[in-house]
Amino acid sequence: MSVPQFWSQPLRYIRWASHEKPAIFFSIVLGSLGPVALVSIPPVRRYFGDVDPEPIPFTYPIPKGPRAIPKGFDDE
């Protein structure tokens, strides 16, 4: 049996490749799901109520008012 050509018979070629070269075939299938997941997963997450966390602050918050000096730590 000869190997089917992809452009002339794509479905037959995909079937042949899935039986004869499964590692390559399924690597291509999983690799092609990446861009699809990039577009489809965020709306699905938001639909089920998963929200993005608040961003991590890059600075320490400055307290309002005068600075309270700690007591009892003076060198004597």
Biopython code that builds the backbone (N, CA, C, O; Angstrom):
import numpy as np
from Bio.PDB.StructureBuilder import StructureBuilder

atoms = [
    (1, "MET", "N", (0.843, -1.180, 0.000)),
    (1, "MET", "CA", (0.000, 0.000, 0.000)),
    (1, "MET", "C", (0.884, 1.237, 0.000)),
    (1, "MET", "O", (1.845, 1.310, 0.765)),
    (2, "SER", "N", (0.582, 2.178, -0.820)),
    (2, "SER", "CA", (1.378, 3.390, -0.906)),
    (2, "SER", "C", (0.903, 4.418, 0.119)),
    (2, "SER", "O", (-0.237, 4.388, 0.583)),
    (3, "VAL", "N", (1.800, 5.309, 0.448)),
    (3, "VAL", "CA", (1.494, 6.361, 1.405)),
    (3, "VAL", "C", (0.638, 7.417, 0.714)),
    (3, "VAL", "O", (1.011, 7.908, -0.351)),
    (4, "PRO", "N", (-0.520, 7.781, 1.309)),
    (4, "PRO", "CA", (-1.353, 8.810, 0.683)),
    (4, "PRO", "C", (-0.689, 10.183, 0.780)),
    (4, "PRO", "O", (0.009, 10.475, 1.751)),
    (5, "GLN", "N", (-0.905, 10.998, -0.203)),
    (5, "GLN", "CA", (-0.375, 12.356, -0.210)),
    (5, "GLN", "C", (-1.338, 13.280, 0.529)),
    (5, "GLN", "O", (-2.555, 13.177, 0.378)),
    (6, "PHE", "N", (-0.776, 14.180, 1.326)),
    (6, "PHE", "CA", (-1.620, 15.032, 2.171)),
    (6, "PHE", "C", (-2.539, 15.932, 1.361)),
    (6, "PHE", "O", (-3.732, 16.006, 1.655)),
    (7, "TRP", "N", (-2.016, 16.621, 0.342)),
    (7, "TRP", "CA", (-2.811, 17.619, -0.367)),
    (7, "TRP", "C", (-3.855, 17.001, -1.287)),
    (7, "TRP", "O", (-4.848, 17.651, -1.614)),
    (8, "SER", "N", (-3.648, 15.761, -1.708)),
    (8, "SER", "CA", (-4.651, 15.150, -2.579)),
    (8, "SER", "C", (-5.747, 14.441, -1.782)),
    (8, "SER", "O", (-6.906, 14.434, -2.194)),
    (9, "GLN", "N", (-5.383, 13.844, -0.642)),
    (9, "GLN", "CA", (-6.358, 13.127, 0.189)),
    (9, "GLN", "C", (-6.065, 13.404, 1.672)),
    (9, "GLN", "O", (-5.501, 12.542, 2.347)),
    (10, "PRO", "N", (-6.425, 14.564, 2.188)),
    (10, "PRO", "CA", (-6.008, 14.923, 3.550)),
    (10, "PRO", "C", (-6.583, 14.022, 4.642)),
    (10, "PRO", "O", (-5.861, 13.678, 5.578)),
    (11, "LEU", "N", (-7.847, 13.628, 4.557)),
    (11, "LEU", "CA", (-8.427, 12.785, 5.602)),
    (11, "LEU", "C", (-7.796, 11.398, 5.611)),
    (11, "LEU", "O", (-7.547, 10.830, 6.675)),
    (12, "ARG", "N", (-7.544, 10.862, 4.443)),
    (12, "ARG", "CA", (-6.902, 9.556, 4.362)),
    (12, "ARG", "C", (-5.474, 9.623, 4.894)),
    (12, "ARG", "O", (-5.015, 8.693, 5.557)),
    (13, "TYR", "N", (-4.764, 10.725, 4.605)),
    (13, "TYR", "CA", (-3.409, 10.906, 5.107)),
    (13, "TYR", "C", (-3.402, 11.029, 6.628)),
    (13, "TYR", "O", (-2.532, 10.456, 7.283)),
    (14, "ILE", "N", (-4.349, 11.762, 7.201)),
    (14, "ILE", "CA", (-4.429, 11.916, 8.653)),
    (14, "ILE", "C", (-4.687, 10.569, 9.313)),
    (14, "ILE", "O", (-4.090, 10.256, 10.343)),
    (15, "ARG", "N", (-5.564, 9.779, 8.732)),
    (15, "ARG", "CA", (-5.831, 8.444, 9.264)),
    (15, "ARG", "C", (-4.585, 7.575, 9.189)),
    (15, "ARG", "O", (-4.266, 6.865, 10.143)),
    (16, "TRP", "N", (-3.881, 7.624, 8.068)),
    (16, "TRP", "CA", (-2.661, 6.836, 7.907)),
    (16, "TRP", "C", (-1.598, 7.274, 8.923)),
    (16, "TRP", "O", (-0.949, 6.436, 9.549)),
    (17, "ALA", "N", (-1.426, 8.590, 9.082)),
    (17, "ALA", "CA", (-0.416, 9.099, 10.000)),
    (17, "ALA", "C", (-0.738, 8.749, 11.450)),
    (17, "ALA", "O", (0.173, 8.483, 12.234)),
    (18, "SER", "N", (-2.011, 8.745, 11.814)),
    (18, "SER", "CA", (-2.372, 8.405, 13.190)),
    (18, "SER", "C", (-2.073, 6.947, 13.507)),
    (18, "SER", "O", (-1.829, 6.611, 14.666)),
    (19, "HIS", "N", (-2.087, 6.072, 12.503)),
    (19, "HIS", "CA", (-1.772, 4.653, 12.721)),
    (19, "HIS", "C", (-0.290, 4.364, 12.578)),
    (19, "HIS", "O", (0.264, 3.601, 13.370)),
    (20, "GLU", "N", (0.358, 4.946, 11.599)),
    (20, "GLU", "CA", (1.745, 4.619, 11.289)),
    (20, "GLU", "C", (2.759, 5.450, 12.071)),
    (20, "GLU", "O", (3.832, 4.948, 12.406)),
    (21, "LYS", "N", (2.443, 6.703, 12.368)),
    (21, "LYS", "CA", (3.366, 7.599, 13.074)),
    (21, "LYS", "C", (2.609, 8.336, 14.180)),
    (21, "LYS", "O", (2.413, 9.548, 14.094)),
    (22, "PRO", "N", (2.182, 7.611, 15.220)),
    (22, "PRO", "CA", (1.322, 8.240, 16.235)),
    (22, "PRO", "C", (2.026, 9.332, 17.040)),
    (22, "PRO", "O", (1.386, 10.315, 17.412)),
    (23, "ALA", "N", (3.328, 9.188, 17.321)),
    (23, "ALA", "CA", (4.009, 10.206, 18.130)),
    (23, "ALA", "C", (4.035, 11.543, 17.402)),
    (23, "ALA", "O", (3.756, 12.583, 17.998)),
    (24, "ILE", "N", (4.363, 11.519, 16.136)),
    (24, "ILE", "CA", (4.395, 12.760, 15.361)),
    (24, "ILE", "C", (2.995, 13.322, 15.189)),
    (24, "ILE", "O", (2.785, 14.528, 15.324)),
    (25, "PHE", "N", (2.038, 12.455, 14.894)),
    (25, "PHE", "CA", (0.659, 12.894, 14.676)),
    (25, "PHE", "C", (0.086, 13.591, 15.915)),
    (25, "PHE", "O", (-0.457, 14.691, 15.814)),
    (26, "PHE", "N", (0.208, 12.952, 17.079)),
    (26, "PHE", "CA", (-0.377, 13.534, 18.280)),
    (26, "PHE", "C", (0.428, 14.718, 18.787)),
    (26, "PHE", "O", (-0.129, 15.578, 19.469)),
    (27, "SER", "N", (1.718, 14.798, 18.481)),
    (27, "SER", "CA", (2.486, 15.994, 18.802)),
    (27, "SER", "C", (1.953, 17.187, 18.020)),
    (27, "SER", "O", (1.833, 18.285, 18.564)),
    (28, "ILE", "N", (1.639, 16.978, 16.767)),
    (28, "ILE", "CA", (1.076, 18.056, 15.944)),
    (28, "ILE", "C", (-0.314, 18.446, 16.440)),
    (28, "ILE", "O", (-0.658, 19.628, 16.469)),
    (29, "VAL", "N", (-1.115, 17.447, 16.830)),
    (29, "VAL", "CA", (-2.459, 17.739, 17.345)),
    (29, "VAL", "C", (-2.374, 18.570, 18.624)),
    (29, "VAL", "O", (-3.065, 19.582, 18.746)),
    (30, "LEU", "N", (-1.536, 18.158, 19.581)),
    (30, "LEU", "CA", (-1.418, 18.904, 20.832)),
    (30, "LEU", "C", (-0.799, 20.283, 20.607)),
    (30, "LEU", "O", (-1.202, 21.249, 21.255)),
    (31, "GLY", "N", (0.168, 20.389, 19.706)),
    (31, "GLY", "CA", (0.772, 21.672, 19.410)),
    (31, "GLY", "C", (-0.198, 22.640, 18.767)),
    (31, "GLY", "O", (-0.120, 23.847, 18.997)),
    (32, "SER", "N", (-1.110, 22.122, 17.966)),
    (32, "SER", "CA", (-2.084, 23.004, 17.320)),
    (32, "SER", "C", (-3.176, 23.464, 18.285)),
    (32, "SER", "O", (-3.893, 24.422, 17.994)),
    (33, "LEU", "N", (-3.310, 22.790, 19.430)),
    (33, "LEU", "CA", (-4.305, 23.213, 20.421)),
    (33, "LEU", "C", (-3.840, 24.417, 21.240)),
    (33, "LEU", "O", (-4.663, 25.065, 21.887)),
    (34, "GLY", "N", (-2.551, 24.731, 21.229)),
    (34, "GLY", "CA", (-2.028, 25.865, 21.996)),
    (34, "GLY", "C", (-2.639, 27.195, 21.606)),
    (34, "GLY", "O", (-3.171, 27.889, 22.473)),
    (35, "PRO", "N", (-2.585, 27.586, 20.325)),
    (35, "PRO", "CA", (-3.201, 28.870, 19.945)),
    (35, "PRO", "C", (-4.718, 28.894, 20.163)),
    (35, "PRO", "O", (-5.285, 29.944, 20.465)),
    (36, "VAL", "N", (-5.363, 27.756, 20.012)),
    (36, "VAL", "CA", (-6.808, 27.691, 20.259)),
    (36, "VAL", "C", (-7.089, 27.935, 21.739)),
    (36, "VAL", "O", (-8.028, 28.651, 22.086)),
    (37, "ALA", "N", (-6.276, 27.339, 22.611)),
    (37, "ALA", "CA", (-6.455, 27.525, 24.049)),
    (37, "ALA", "C", (-6.171, 28.964, 24.458)),
    (37, "ALA", "O", (-6.826, 29.491, 25.357)),
    (38, "LEU", "N", (-5.210, 29.601, 23.813)),
    (38, "LEU", "CA", (-4.867, 30.980, 24.130)),
    (38, "LEU", "C", (-6.065, 31.908, 23.909)),
    (38, "LEU", "O", (-6.229, 32.888, 24.636)),
    (39, "VAL", "N", (-6.878, 31.616, 22.937)),
    (39, "VAL", "CA", (-8.036, 32.455, 22.620)),
    (39, "VAL", "C", (-9.275, 32.035, 23.404)),
    (39, "VAL", "O", (-10.084, 32.888, 23.768)),
    (40, "SER", "N", (-9.443, 30.737, 23.672)),
    (40, "SER", "CA", (-10.710, 30.265, 24.227)),
    (40, "SER", "C", (-10.731, 30.123, 25.743)),
    (40, "SER", "O", (-11.813, 30.195, 26.326)),
    (41, "ILE", "N", (-9.610, 29.928, 26.410)),
    (41, "ILE", "CA", (-9.628, 29.664, 27.853)),
    (41, "ILE", "C", (-9.998, 30.891, 28.694)),
    (41, "ILE", "O", (-10.802, 30.740, 29.614)),
    (42, "PRO", "N", (-9.461, 32.105, 28.440)),
    (42, "PRO", "CA", (-9.845, 33.240, 29.309)),
    (42, "PRO", "C", (-11.348, 33.520, 29.374)),
    (42, "PRO", "O", (-11.848, 33.761, 30.472)),
    (43, "PRO", "N", (-12.097, 33.504, 28.270)),
    (43, "PRO", "CA", (-13.548, 33.719, 28.415)),
    (43, "PRO", "C", (-14.239, 32.602, 29.198)),
    (43, "PRO", "O", (-15.195, 32.857, 29.930)),
    (44, "VAL", "N", (-13.767, 31.388, 29.048)),
    (44, "VAL", "CA", (-14.368, 30.270, 29.786)),
    (44, "VAL", "C", (-14.097, 30.426, 31.278)),
    (44, "VAL", "O", (-14.977, 30.175, 32.101)),
    (45, "ARG", "N", (-12.876, 30.843, 31.630)),
    (45, "ARG", "CA", (-12.556, 31.084, 33.047)),
    (45, "ARG", "C", (-13.471, 32.144, 33.640)),
    (45, "ARG", "O", (-14.014, 31.962, 34.730)),
    (46, "ARG", "N", (-13.643, 33.253, 32.922)),
    (46, "ARG", "CA", (-14.499, 34.329, 33.430)),
    (46, "ARG", "C", (-15.958, 33.891, 33.524)),
    (46, "ARG", "O", (-16.680, 34.331, 34.419)),
    (47, "TYR", "N", (-16.390, 33.040, 32.620)),
    (47, "TYR", "CA", (-17.768, 32.537, 32.657)),
    (47, "TYR", "C", (-18.018, 31.738, 33.933)),
    (47, "TYR", "O", (-19.098, 31.829, 34.518)),
    (48, "PHE", "N", (-17.028, 30.954, 34.371)),
    (48, "PHE", "CA", (-17.188, 30.141, 35.571)),
    (48, "PHE", "C", (-16.830, 30.886, 36.854)),
    (48, "PHE", "O", (-16.821, 30.282, 37.927)),
    (49, "GLY", "N", (-16.532, 32.187, 36.769)),
    (49, "GLY", "CA", (-16.348, 33.006, 37.956)),
    (49, "GLY", "C", (-14.914, 33.141, 38.431)),
    (49, "GLY", "O", (-14.691, 33.709, 39.500)),
    (50, "ASP", "N", (-13.947, 32.655, 37.704)),
    (50, "ASP", "CA", (-12.552, 32.807, 38.093)),
    (50, "ASP", "C", (-12.085, 34.201, 37.700)),
    (50, "ASP", "O", (-12.140, 34.575, 36.529)),
    (51, "VAL", "N", (-11.627, 34.968, 38.682)),
    (51, "VAL", "CA", (-11.193, 36.336, 38.413)),
    (51, "VAL", "C", (-9.677, 36.412, 38.524)),
    (51, "VAL", "O", (-9.054, 35.603, 39.212)),
    (52, "ASP", "N", (-9.093, 37.381, 37.850)),
    (52, "ASP", "CA", (-7.656, 37.601, 37.936)),
    (52, "ASP", "C", (-7.327, 38.229, 39.290)),
    (52, "ASP", "O", (-8.070, 39.093, 39.756)),
    (53, "PRO", "N", (-6.236, 37.817, 39.930)),
    (53, "PRO", "CA", (-5.886, 38.406, 41.231)),
    (53, "PRO", "C", (-5.413, 39.848, 41.076)),
    (53, "PRO", "O", (-5.037, 40.280, 39.987)),
    (54, "GLU", "N", (-5.439, 40.581, 42.185)),
    (54, "GLU", "CA", (-4.953, 41.959, 42.173)),
    (54, "GLU", "C", (-3.451, 41.947, 41.893)),
    (54, "GLU", "O", (-2.755, 41.024, 42.318)),
    (55, "PRO", "N", (-2.952, 42.935, 41.201)),
    (55, "PRO", "CA", (-1.511, 42.949, 40.931)),
    (55, "PRO", "C", (-0.705, 43.131, 42.216)),
    (55, "PRO", "O", (-1.153, 43.794, 43.152)),
    (56, "ILE", "N", (0.467, 42.547, 42.250)),
    (56, "ILE", "CA", (1.348, 42.653, 43.405)),
    (56, "ILE", "C", (1.939, 44.066, 43.432)),
    (56, "ILE", "O", (2.433, 44.544, 42.411)),
    (57, "PRO", "N", (1.896, 44.745, 44.593)),
    (57, "PRO", "CA", (2.451, 46.108, 44.644)),
    (57, "PRO", "C", (3.979, 46.072, 44.542)),
    (57, "PRO", "O", (4.626, 45.174, 45.081)),
    (58, "PHE", "N", (4.540, 47.052, 43.847)),
    (58, "PHE", "CA", (5.984, 47.131, 43.680)),
    (58, "PHE", "C", (6.643, 48.016, 44.732)),
    (58, "PHE", "O", (7.869, 48.022, 44.842)),
    (59, "THR", "N", (5.860, 48.763, 45.507)),
    (59, "THR", "CA", (6.409, 49.631, 46.542)),
    (59, "THR", "C", (5.746, 49.310, 47.868)),
    (59, "THR", "O", (4.641, 48.771, 47.920)),
    (60, "TYR", "N", (6.453, 49.655, 48.943)),
    (60, "TYR", "CA", (5.899, 49.469, 50.276)),
    (60, "TYR", "C", (4.937, 50.612, 50.557)),
    (60, "TYR", "O", (5.264, 51.763, 50.266)),
    (61, "PRO", "N", (3.753, 50.334, 51.117)),
    (61, "PRO", "CA", (2.801, 51.432, 51.376)),
    (61, "PRO", "C", (3.326, 52.366, 52.464)),
    (61, "PRO", "O", (3.785, 51.912, 53.512)),
    (62, "ILE", "N", (3.256, 53.660, 52.213)),
    (62, "ILE", "CA", (3.727, 54.668, 53.156)),
    (62, "ILE", "C", (2.576, 55.015, 54.092)),
    (62, "ILE", "O", (1.516, 55.449, 53.641)),
    (63, "PRO", "N", (2.783, 54.823, 55.408)),
    (63, "PRO", "CA", (1.692, 55.132, 56.338)),
    (63, "PRO", "C", (1.447, 56.637, 56.436)),
    (63, "PRO", "O", (2.363, 57.435, 56.238)),
    (64, "LYS", "N", (0.218, 57.015, 56.738)),
    (64, "LYS", "CA", (-0.151, 58.415, 56.874)),
    (64, "LYS", "C", (0.141, 58.874, 58.306)),
    (64, "LYS", "O", (0.038, 58.085, 59.246)),
    (65, "GLY", "N", (0.506, 60.150, 58.470)),
    (65, "GLY", "CA", (0.761, 60.708, 59.799)),
    (65, "GLY", "C", (2.211, 60.564, 60.206)),
    (65, "GLY", "O", (3.038, 60.066, 59.442)),
    (66, "PRO", "N", (2.515, 61.006, 61.426)),
    (66, "PRO", "CA", (3.898, 60.943, 61.891)),
    (66, "PRO", "C", (4.319, 59.497, 62.187)),
    (66, "PRO", "O", (3.497, 58.636, 62.499)),
    (67, "ARG", "N", (5.614, 59.271, 62.077)),
    (67, "ARG", "CA", (6.150, 57.925, 62.306)),
    (67, "ARG", "C", (6.206, 57.652, 63.809)),
    (67, "ARG", "O", (6.689, 58.479, 64.582)),
    (68, "ALA", "N", (5.717, 56.503, 64.204)),
    (68, "ALA", "CA", (5.759, 56.119, 65.613)),
    (68, "ALA", "C", (7.121, 55.489, 65.907)),
    (68, "ALA", "O", (7.479, 54.476, 65.305)),
    (69, "ILE", "N", (7.880, 56.083, 66.826)),
    (69, "ILE", "CA", (9.200, 55.560, 67.184)),
    (69, "ILE", "C", (9.017, 54.451, 68.204)),
    (69, "ILE", "O", (8.345, 54.652, 69.215)),
    (70, "PRO", "N", (9.606, 53.276, 67.960)),
    (70, "PRO", "CA", (9.448, 52.181, 68.906)),
    (70, "PRO", "C", (10.108, 52.495, 70.251)),
    (70, "PRO", "O", (11.141, 53.163, 70.297)),
    (71, "LYS", "N", (9.529, 52.027, 71.312)),
    (71, "LYS", "CA", (10.030, 52.264, 72.672)),
    (71, "LYS", "C", (10.671, 50.974, 73.205)),
    (71, "LYS", "O", (10.225, 49.870, 72.893)),
    (72, "GLY", "N", (11.731, 51.138, 74.018)),
    (72, "GLY", "CA", (12.321, 50.015, 74.698)),
    (72, "GLY", "C", (13.436, 49.316, 73.942)),
    (72, "GLY", "O", (13.890, 48.257, 74.375)),
    (73, "PHE", "N", (13.893, 49.870, 72.828)),
    (73, "PHE", "CA", (14.969, 49.245, 72.066)),
    (73, "PHE", "C", (16.223, 50.110, 72.034)),
    (73, "PHE", "O", (17.109, 49.865, 71.215)),
    (74, "ASP", "N", (16.321, 51.111, 72.898)),
    (74, "ASP", "CA", (17.469, 52.015, 72.912)),
    (74, "ASP", "C", (18.668, 51.331, 73.542)),
    (74, "ASP", "O", (18.531, 50.580, 74.507)),
    (75, "ASP", "N", (19.855, 51.598, 72.986)),
    (75, "ASP", "CA", (21.079, 51.079, 73.578)),
    (75, "ASP", "C", (21.434, 51.959, 74.779)),
    (75, "ASP", "O", (21.360, 53.185, 74.697)),
    (76, "GLU", "N", (21.812, 51.345, 75.870)),
    (76, "GLU", "CA", (22.157, 52.126, 77.053)),
    (76, "GLU", "C", (23.540, 51.813, 77.508)),
    (76, "GLU", "O", (24.007, 52.378, 78.497)),
]
sb = StructureBuilder()
sb.init_structure("model")
sb.init_model(0)
sb.init_chain("A")
sb.init_seg("    ")
for serial, (resi, resn, name, xyz) in enumerate(atoms, 1):
    if name == "N":
        sb.init_residue(resn, " ", resi, " ")
    sb.init_atom(name, np.array(xyz, "f"), 0.0, 1.0, " ", f" {name:<3s}", serial, name[0])
structure = sb.get_structure()
